[in-house]
Amino acid sequence: MSEQTFSDYLMGITTLLSQLGKEHERYFDILEFQAQLIENIENTRKADTQELMAKRTHIIDQLNRISEDSLNKSFNDICFSKKNKGNTDNIVDAQENMPNPIPELVVSRHDSSQTIDSTSKDIIEVFDRDFVYPGECDDVSSSLRKLAETLSLKQEYLYLEFSFTRKILALANQIDEFRKICQTGTLQVESERRNILNNMENLFEELNDIQNV
C-alpha cells in the first residue's frame, strides 16, 4: 500500500470526523480507529505483515460501516471517489467544517518549528490555569488535530512523524474526555488537568528538541 493511500485514509478520517461532529454517538469510536490506523501505518512503514494487513482491513471495514450507517456513503468513497475525479473538495470541506481554533493555534506546514513553539506556548498556557472552560478544550483539541494533520519534521526525522502524530492525537483524545468533566469541580478534574499539562509539556519538549537540532 502506497504512502499516498495512507495519506488519503488519514485525510478521510479527518473528513469523516468533521462531517459527523463531536455529538455523534460514534465520534469517539472513530478517534480510536484513527489512533489504531496511525499506529498500523507507522509499523507498516517498517515492514508490512499479514497481521498488519488484517488489522488495517478490519479498521477500514469498521469505518466503512460507520460512514454508511451515518452518511449513506462508504469511508472509501470519502477517501478516494472525489480524488479519482481530480477533485480535492473533500480536503477543503474537511478544513472548513473543523471547529474554529483560536487564531494563535493555527498551524502552518510552511514554518513548522516556529508554529510548534507558538502552539505549545498557547496550549500549555490554557491548561496551566486552575480552571479550563469547555470551549477552550474544544479549541485546544482542534488545534492539536490540525497540528497532527500538518506536522512536518526535518528530513532526518521523518521516520518519527507518524509516532509524533499518534502522540498528538492521543493528547487531543485525552482533552476531549477531560471536556466532559472540566466543570464538575471535583478532585479528579484537577488531577486530570495536571496530567494533561504534564503530557503536553513532555510532548512539545520532544518536538522542539527535534526541530531545533
N, C-alpha and C positions, 0 to 999 in steps of 0.2 A: 504494500500500500504506500502511495507516494506522500511526500510532505504536503503537497497541495491538497490531497484528500484529507489529511489530518487537519489542516488549516480550515478546510470547508466544514468539517464536522464541528470544530470548536466554535466557528462563527455561527453555525447553525444552532448550536445550543444557546448562544447569546441571543439570537433572534427569537428562538422559542420562548426563552425566559421573558423577554421583553413583550412578546405578544400575549402571553398568558397573564403576566403581572403577579405581584407578590401575594395577592389574595387567593390565587388559585390553589386548590387543595393539593395539587401535585408539585407545586413550585419547589419545595424543599427536597422532594424526591429527585427532581431534575438537577438541583445543585449537587446532590450526592453522586448522581450519574456523571455529572460534569467532572467532579474530582476524580472519580474512578477512570474516566476516559483519559484525562490528562496523565494520570499515573501509568495507564496502559501504554499510551503513546511514548512516554518517557522510556519505559522499559523496552518497547518495540524498537526504538531507535538504536538500542544497544544490540539486540538480537531478537527477531520475531520468532515465536514458537507457536505450536498448535494450541497450547494453553492460552496464550495471549490472544490469539486469533479468536478462539471460542469465547473468551471473556468479552472481547471487543464486539463480537457479533451479538452477544446477549445484551450488552449495554445499548447498542443501536436498536435492537428489537424492542426493548422497553421504551426507548424514546419514540420509536415509531408508533407504538400503541397509545402512548400518552398524547402525542400530537394528533393522531387520527381521531381519538375519542373527543378531544377538546377543540380541534380546529378543522376537522374533516379533511386533513391532508397529512401525508406522512412526514416524518422527520427528514427522510431522504429527499423529499420534494423541496423542503425548506433549504436544505444544504446545496442541492445541485440543479434543480429544474431551471431557475432563472439564470444561473451561471452558465448553463449549457446553451442558453439562448443569447449569451453575450450581454446579459443584463445584470447589473450589480445593485438593483433596487433593494434586494434583501439586506445587504450590508447597510445601506443608507437608512432603511426602515429601522433596523436594529439600533443604530446610533440615535436616531431621532426619538424613538419610543422609550429609551432608557430614562430612568429618573434623572432629573436635572441635578448635577453635582454643584456644590458651591464653587464659584469661579476659581478660587485658589487651588482647587484639587484637580482641575482638568489636566490630563496628561497628554503630552505630545511625544511621538516617537522620534521627532527630529532633534530633540535636545534631552536625551534620556537621563543623563547624570544630573543635570540641574533640576529637572522636573521630579525625579525621585527624591532629591534632597528637599525640595519645596513641599512636595506631597507629604513626606514623612513629618516635617515640622508641623504642618497644618493639622494632620490627622492625630498626631500624638498630643497636640495641644487640646484637642477636643476631649480625649479620654484621660487627660491629666487633671481634669477638673473633678470635683466631688459629685457633680450631677450631670448626666448626659441625657438630652432630650431625644425622643423617638425620631424626630426629623433629622437630627444630627447623625443618628445611627444610619438612617437612610442615605444621607449624603456621603458618609464615610464608606459605607458598603458599596455604593455605586461607584465611588472614585477608585476603590480598590479593584473592582471588577474591570474598570476602564484601564487601570494600570496593568492588570494581568493580560488584558487583550492587546495592549500596545507595547508591552515590555520588550526592550531591545538591548541586549547585553553586548559588550565588546566581543569581537570575533573570537578571541581566545577563550571566552567563557560561554560560548553559545550552547555547549553541552549541558550547562546548568539552567538554561532558560526554562525548560519545562518544569524542573524541580522548584524553581522560584515561583513560577506561575501557580503551581499546585499549592504552595505555602500561602500565597496571596489570597487565593480563592478560599482556602480553609479559614483564613482570618476573616474574610468577608462573611462566610457562613456563621462563624462564631458571633460576629456582631449582629447578624440577623436574628440569632437566637437571643442575644442579650436584649435586643429591642423589645422583646415580649415582656421582659421583667424590669426594664430600666426605671419605671415609675412606681414600682411597688415599695421602695424604701426599706427593703429587707437587708440583712447582713449578706445574703447571697449576692445581691446586686453589687455591693462594694467589693466583695471577693472576686467576682467575675470581671468587674471593671479593671481591677488591678492586674488580673490575669491577662486580659486583652492588652492592656498597656504594656505589660512585660513582653508579650509576644510581638507587639508592634515594634518596640524598641530593638529587640533581637533581630527581627526580620530586616528592618531598614538599616541597621548597623551592618549586617552581612551584605546587603545590596550596595550600600555606599562604599564599603571596603573594596568591593569588586570594581565598581565604576570609577573609583579614584586611584586605582593602581596605575 
